[in-house]
Amino acid sequence: MTQKVYIETVGCQMNVLDSELVIGALRRHGYDLTDTPADADVLLFNTCSVREHAEDKTYSALGRVRLLKRDKPDTVIGVLGCMAQKDQEAIRKRAPYVDMIVGTGQLGAVPELVAKVRATREPQLAVSLGRTDGGRNEVEASFISYDPARDPSMRPTPFQAYVRIQIGCDKFCTYCVVPSTRGPEQSRPPEHIWGEVRQLVDQGCKEVTLLGQTVNSYVYTDGDRKTRLSDLISGMHDVPGLERIKFVTNYPKDMTDDLLDAVRELPKVVKYLHVPVQSGCDEVLKRMKRNYTAAYYMEMLARCRELVPNVSVSSDFIVGFCGETEESFAKTMELVRVAAFKNSFIFKYSERGGTKAADRYPDDVPDDVKKRRNNDLLLVQNENSRTDHRNQVGTVVEVLVEGPSRRERSASNQANREEASHVTQLTGRSMADHIVVFDGTARLIGRTVRIAITDASPFTLYGDVLTDEVVGAVSREPTASVAPSRFSLPLV
């Protein structure tokens, strides 16, 4: 019988890509994917350590499958990714029935490790060296790249894909575990990336999102030749069939003019930048080791908008970081008011073991204060998002149609919605990364269509397709209080 594998993924886009590559490798070894844990011969949990909530979700999931292991002893359970790299002993203690612990740099070995567990019934551990376990070259070498065998069934849509251009991070923000869980910053050779993009387009992909912990830090040096992110994008821009190029997440101090020029001048590059600021207070930014001031960030933001007219910009914020006073938080509130971001991802500070912040600073902001600041900042951001979206009403935007809207996905008339001629509510994103909802037929999915924007909420644009394939009007529903996102966490 064909062996089946089940996988749960928590965290950022990088983890989503890692899961796709792991499943692709397992398919080559004869495994089929299942969405039912009880049917699986292999249960994998691809983990995140950026916030405590993400780790709690993994331990909760492991607790649920423990009974499956009892009833089906030959089931292989594996913990992959950031938690595996950071917390091997903790996982063994809390979930001794786990068969495999595989770090971020060893994911290519998953098929072989599964085979070893089956052959020996002994637990398997495969992790990369820690930052202090060897010289930089040794540590880098322990984060092993692997063949990017792709599995389209794991992607957000069949025509959208992620491409890793960089692993690791050398920024060492005091709150962040990424430098220890994903190792030193390493940029992939441009020829490898361009080849992967061509392969994806041959498979029907129309949009690629380039991923890096600080993606605009990308630089690859080969002798006298230096390839920057702007050069990398230029090198893939004219691939026939490729319609859109995105990249996340950006670091403020690496937002260079050559990259902004590429965003402005290359038609396929989405006019959207995600540039986390984290705080509007210089004292907090210094404790975070972000290496810039609020004034520097605002100057960078102004330069982005000057060089790329009508660019949309989003950001990340951490509220309640160590030592954040009411005065500090007020500065963050003011920055958000003035910056007018398209949207922001706002998180309460979560102390992470092994980070410099955990070693140096007490987590001294009460949780109820963190919650209140989170809500207060969200209210300001929501008003900015409402204004931004209202300004879009009356315009025409190009939308890559991703599929049924959330409302349609939750509806019960699945059979009718899959008929090509049935009018349903669809969703996609504009070239400025705005979410757009409209009525259309299933035959539009995967196509780029022109939408006349007729209405807006803080998180969604509504409109009509400029084609004869659509009838009826968009149904309006109350909007949730949290901006929609395909992922639970940003990259950093």
Secondary structure, 3 states (H helix, E strand, C coil): CCEEEEEEECCCHHHHHHHHHHHHHHHHCCEEECCCHHHCCEEEEEECCCCHHHHHHHHHHHHHHHHHHHHCCCCEEEEEEHHHHHCHHHHHHHCCCCCEEECHHHHHHHHHHHHHHHHHCCCEEECCCCCCCCCHHHHHHHCCCCCCCCCHHHCCECCEEEEECEECCCCCCCCCCHHHHCCCCEECCHHHHHHHHHHHHHCCCCEEEEECCCHHHCEEEECCEEEEHHHHHHHHHCCCCCCEEEEECCCHHHCCHHHHHHHHHCCCECCEEECCCECCCHHHHHHHCCCCCHHHHHHHHHHHHHHCCCCEEEEEEEECCCCCCHHHHHHHHHHHHHHCCCCEEEEECCCCCCCHHHHHCCCCCCHHHHHHHHHHHHHHHHHHHHHHHHCCCCCEEEEEEEEECHHHHCCCCHHHHCCCCCEEEEEEEECCCCEEEEEEEHHHCCCEEEEEEEEECCCCEEEEECCCCCCCCCCCCCCCCCCCCCCCCCCC
